[in-house]
Amino acid sequence: MGAIAQHLAALADRASSLPGGEQLGEVRRAMTVQLGLDPLTRTGLVAAGLDPERGGAAVLFEGPHRGEFVAALPVTKPDVFLQTAQRLLVERAGFAAVAAQPQSVKLFERRGERVGVAVVRGYGLLARTQDPAASIADAGARQREQTLASDPGLDAARRKLGAQDFIALAPAGSSIPLRFTSRPLPGDAAVSLQGSQQGIASRLFAQLPEADARRAQGALPGGGASLIELLPADAPLRARLGVAPGRLLESIRGDPDLGALLDRLRGADAEAFASVAPGMAVSLALARGANIGAAMDYGFDWRRKSPFDTVQLVALADVIDRKRLMKAFDQIAKALPQLGARAERRGDDFQVTYAAGKGARFGVREIDGKPVAYLMGGPLRPEELRRTPRSTNPEAAALYQNAGASLRVDFGKLASALRELPEGAYGSGPQSYVARSLVGQVIEPLRTVRLSVAAEAFADRVGGSIDVELVAP
């Protein structure tokens, strides 16, 4: 627990020193006053009677009261721990001691909710269940081979996730994940967290039956790593969508409006997706010459103003059947007039225009001797795409690997792009006030944050990671 507290304290100190993070430091100071100790220090843990050299655990239950649990915390001074728990429950949480107290458990009650506290075999137990005394008695009578520490599912989670500050395990069939999913988990699932001065790293996995795992691998085959270097290096968002093209199209068609629009292409969309390899590389950036004030006025309504006046889109995919793809592109171009747009073709390039301005451009271009399909919006042209050096940041490594899918968001790059805009880009009057407030109060405080997300399908599970990195401003 001492190491975890140290990691969280370092993270809190770093976050509170960053722009916009001052409130986190104030929250920690207020919590210290409320508790009478700082739980993010070894001194604070010892003052509460806890042992900073050992770890703790908690188990959640489904019961009449939502959020029932039993927690076990390592203690060195049982009397101090019991006094601290009683003080917090009575003085801070509004509980009152139950009149008829069992000999081995202290019980507290609040509006029909009961909590029990006891020390058993060197651990402070805190139980919030329908019968806390019975829950604590059961915990004390449990043999070592029946404990959570000996659980094979937890042991497997540790091996898959590595050394972490915190691991949460939901065994197969657990009803608790139903709060967040539409169906029960077919296998064990686990998530871990590791905090440090550099940010937060999380890892997760969900075990799958063999047939489901094969389907997951088919839907997420990976690919596209070689295309990442062609994306603009200054783009705040870069992603490698290692999804099977057919499944990606299926997801897009899941939106009713987009589905209705694609239906009017008479199958050309399916032909186009079938002509490219898995692994699309995508980036989003601020377009050159963007007018933030105008974007605020139009609210990114593409029917009134082209979004590519503000946003630079680049989407690339390796081509596996160029002839089939160009036939599909030609069919799409011919269908656009019935959608209120038109496409001008020059060679293998199609530029879309419509009443609100320039739309996307799409086509095929030879890059390093290989055909690459592109969908682009904004002033950047296909011939301007250049390979850039790979990032040396290990947090971005998943982008340059073919396995699964990954995404990287760099708010610092977005903030830098906004700072480079001329004064007139923010408009005037109320328009300028709203635009500058958005940038100053949302984007600028986030400029030190980097977000990395990755997912991969294996023969027996799906796994992923979510990392939040904090850098110096």
N, C-alpha and C positions, 0 to 999 in steps of 0.2 A: 504493500500500500504506500510505503514511503516513496518508492520510485515513481508510482503513478502520480502521487501528489506533486512530486518534483517536476514531472513532465507537464502536468496541467498548469502548475504555477509559472513555468517558463513560457508556456503558450499564452497564458493570460497576460503576463508582463509584456510579451512581444506585441500581442494584439492591442493592448491598451496604450502602447506607445505609438501606434500607427494613427494616421488621420482618421477621425471618426470613431476610434476605439476607446476614447477616454471614459465613456460610460461603463465599459467593462471593468475598469479599475475601480470606479465608484461602487459598482455592484459588489465587487469582492470586499471592499472596505465595509460596506453596509452589512454584508453577510457575516463578516468577522465580528462586528459589533453585536449583531443579533445572536450569534452563537456563543459569543464570549471566547472564541478561539478561531484560528485560521486553519481550516481543514486541509489547505493546500501546502502546509509545511509539516515537517517531521515533528517540530515542537508542538504544533497544534494537535496532531494525532496523539502524541504522548499525553498531552494535557487532557484529552478525552478518555484516557485509559486504554487507548488502542496500541497495537504493536505494529510499527511501520515496517518491520522486517518480513511480515507474512502477508499473504493475500486474503481476500474475502470472496464471498459468493452469495448469490440470491437466486431463489426459485419463484417463479410466478405461477399462480394457479387460476383456474376458472372456478368461480364460486358464486354464491348469492350476491356478494359485493364485488364489483369490478375492481381489479387491481390487488387481489389478495396475494400475499407473498410471505416468504420466510427468508430472512437475511442472516448470514453468519459473518461476523467481523472478528478478527484476531485481537485479543486483549492481553495486556500485561498487568493491569490493575483492575480487577473485577469491580471493586467497590466504586472506584472513580468512574468506570464506564456506566454502571447502573445509576449513579448520581447524575451524570451528564445526560443520559437518556431520559431520566425522569424530569430533569429541569427543562429540556427541550420540548418534551411532550406536553408538560403542564403549562409552562410559561410562554412557549412560542406557538404550539400547535393547538392549544385550547382543550386538551384532554384533562380528565380528572381521574384520580386513583379510584379503583373499584373498592367498595367497602370491605367485602369479604375476599381477602387476598389468599391465594394458595401459598404454601410455604416456599416453593421453589421458583415461583414465577411472579413477577410484578405485572398486574393488569391495569390498563387504563381504558377509559371509555369516553366517547364523544358522539352524541346523537345516534346511538345504536351501533356505532362502529367501535370495535375492540382491538387493542394492541397489547401484546405481551412482550416482556423483556426478561431475559435470564442469561446467566453465564453457565455454559456447559462445556466441559473438557477443553477449557482454554479459549473458547469462542463466545462472544456476545451474540445472543440470538434475539432477533427482533421479528415478531410474527404479527401480521395483520391478516387474520383469517376469521372465519365464523367462530372458531373455538381456539384462540391462541394458546391456551394452556396445553390442550391436547396436541397441537402442532409442535410445540416445543418439546413435549414429552416424547413424541414420535421421533423427533430429530435426535434427542439424546440417546434413545434406545437403538438407533440405527447402527448396524455393523459396518465396518470399514468397507467391505466389498459392496455395500449398498449405497455408499455415499456418492455424491456428485463427482468427487475427485477420481473415483474409480470407474466412472461411466465411460463405456467404450465410444459412445457418440462424441463426448467432449474430447476424449483423447484423439479421435480422428480429426476433429475440428482443429485442435492445436497443431497437429502435423500438417494439415493443409494450409492453415493461415499463418503459421509461424509464431514467434514470440510477440505478444501484443499486450498492451495495458489492460484491455477489456475484451472479453469474448462473450457473445450471447448465442445460445444454442436453442433452436426450436426443433424438437424431435419429430419424426414422421407422425402425421395424424394429429399434431397439436392443434387445438382450436383457436389459440391466441392469434396466430397469423391471419385468421379469417377476418380480423378487423381491418386488414390491409389488402387481402387478396379475395378473389371470388370463389376459390375452391381450396380444399385442404391440401397441405403439402404432401406430395407423394413420397418424400424422403426427408432426411435431416437437412436443416438449413442453419447456417451460422453467419454471424457478422462480427468483425473485430474492429477495434479502434486503437490507434497509437498516437499520442500527442507529443509534441516537442516544440521547441522554440521556432522551428521552421514551419509548423502548421499541424494538420491532422491527416493521418493516413488511415484509410479503412479498407478492409478486404472482406469479401463475402462469397459464399457458395451455396448452392442448393443441389442436393443429390436427386437424380432422376432414374426412373426405371430404364432399362436398356433401350426399349423402343422410343421412349420420349427423348433420351439422350441422342439417339441417331437422328431424330427429327430436328433437334436443336442444332446439331452439327451441320445438318443440311441447310438450315435456315441461316446459320452464322458461320460460313466457311472461311471468312477472312479474305485477305487480299488487298491490293491497292497501295502497298507500302511504297513502291517506286514512284507513285504519282504525287506523294506528299511534297516532295522537293520542288514540284512545279507550281505549288500554290504560293501566292504572295507571302513573303516572309513576315511582312508587317501586319498580316490579317489577325485581328484579335481572336477569331474563332477558326479553328481548323479541325477537321474530323475525317476519320477514315471509316467509312461505312462498309464493314466487311459482311454485309448482308447479301444473301442470294437475290439477284435482280428481280425474280418473280415474286419473292416475299416482300421486297421493298415496294414494288408496284401494288401489291395487295394492301399494304399498309397505307399507301397514298390514297388508294381507292376507298379506304375506310372512311374518309371524310365525305359526307354526302354531296357537298358542293363540288369538290374535286372529282368525285366519282361521276357525277352527272356531266361535268365538262369533258372528262376523258371518254365517256361513252360516245360523244359526238365525233371522236377521231376514228371510229369504226375499226378498232383493233390495231391501229398504227402504234399506239403506246406499248402494247404487249410485244409487238414485233421489235420495237426499238430496245426494250429492256432485254429481250431474248438475244440481242446481238452484241451485248457487252458482257465482260467478265465480272465476277463478284469483286467487290472492293472499290467503291466509289470514293474519291477524295473531294472534300467540299471545304470551302472557306467563305467566311463572311467578313467584310470590312467596311469602313466608311468610304464612300465613293469620293473621288477627287471632285472638288467643287461643290460638295454637299451643302445644302441650305437647311440648317437645323430648324430655323424659324418656320420655313415653309412646311417642313415635315410635321411640325407640331400643329400647324393650321389644318393640314389635310388628314392628320391622324393616320398616316400610312395607308390611306384608302386608295388602293391601286386603280380603282375605277375613275378617280378624279385626277390622280397624279401618279406617274410611274414610280414605283419604289426604288428603281435603279437610278433615280436622280440622287438618292441618299445612300443606298446600300450597294456595295460591290460584291456580287456573287460569282464564285468560280466553282464549277462541279466538273470533275474529270473521271473518265472510265476507260479502261483498256478495251479495244474493239476485238471481237472474235469473228465477226462476219460483217465486213465492211459493206459489201454489196447489199446485203439484207438491211443493214442499218440505214444506208442512204435511201433505199426505197421507202423505208418507214418515214424518214425525215421528209422526203418529198411528199408523201401522203399527208403528213401533218401540216406542211406548208399549204397544201391545197385546201385543207379543211378550215384553216384559220379565218377566211373571210366570213364564214357563217357564224363565227364567234366574235365578230367585230374587230378583227385584226388582219394584218397582211404580213407576208414574209418576202423579203427581197433576197434572191439567191445569187451568190457570186461564187462559182466553183462549188466547193463543198461546205460553204458557209451560208447560213440563213439568218438574216436580221429581221426581227419582228418589230413592227410599229403598230400603234393603235391610237385612239383619239386622245388619250391622256399622255402620250409621249412614246419614248422608245421602250420596247419590251426586252425580253431576253434574246440572245443570239445563240444558235446551236449549230453543230456541224462536226466535222472530223478533220483533224490536222495531224500530219506526220511529225512526230517528235522523237529524235534519236532513232530514226528509221522504223518506228512503230506507230500504227494508227491509234490516235487517242480521241475519243468522243468528248465534246465539251458542251456545257450549258453555262452561259455567262450573262451577267447583267451588270450594267455600269460602264464607265468609260474604258476600262481595260480591254485590250483587244487580244485575240488568241495568239497573234504573232509576238506579243510582248511577254508571253509566258517563258520564264527562264528557270533553270534548276538553281536552287540556292543551297548553301551548305546545311547539312543536318544540324539540328540543335544538339548541343553538348549537355543540356540539362537532362538528368536521368528521369525526371518527371514526365518528359515529353517522349521518352524512348518508345512507348507503345505505338505512337503514331507511325514510326518507321519500321515496324514489324508487321508481318502479314497476318499474324494470329488474331482472330476475333475482330472486334471493332474498338475504336478509341476516339476520344474527343479532348481537345485542349482549348481552354478559354483564358486569355491573357488580358485582364482589364487594364493593365498598364499600357498596352499598345492602343487600346481604345481611347484612353485618356490622352495619350500623346497625340493621336490623330485629331482629336477634338481641339487640343490646344493650338494646333497648327492652322486651324481655320481662320480666315480673316474676320474682322469685327462684323462685317456685313452679313456673315453667314448665320448670325443669331437673330436677324430681323431687327425690328424696332418696337418701342412701346411695350404693351402687355405681352406681345409675342416674344420679344427679347427677354423679358423678365421670366417667363415660363421656361423658355429654352435654357437660359443660364442657370435657373434654379435646378432644373433636372441634372445638368452637368455638374454643378457645384455640390449638390447635396446627395447625389446618387453615384455618379461615375467617378468623380475625384476621390471620395473616400474608399472606393473599391480598387483604386489603381495599384495597390500593393498585393492584390489577391490574384492567384493563379489556380485554376480548377482543372483537374485531369480526371477523366472517366474512361474506364476500359471494361470490356466484357469478352468472354471466350467460352466456347462450348467444348466439353471434354466427353470422353467415352462413357462417363458415369455421372456427370454433373455439369452445371454451368457455374462459372465463377466470374468475379468482377472486382473492381477497385474504384474507390472515389477518394481522391487526394485533394486537399485544400492547402496550398502553399502560400506562405506569407513572406514577402521580400521587402527589403529596405526601400523606402520611397525615393 
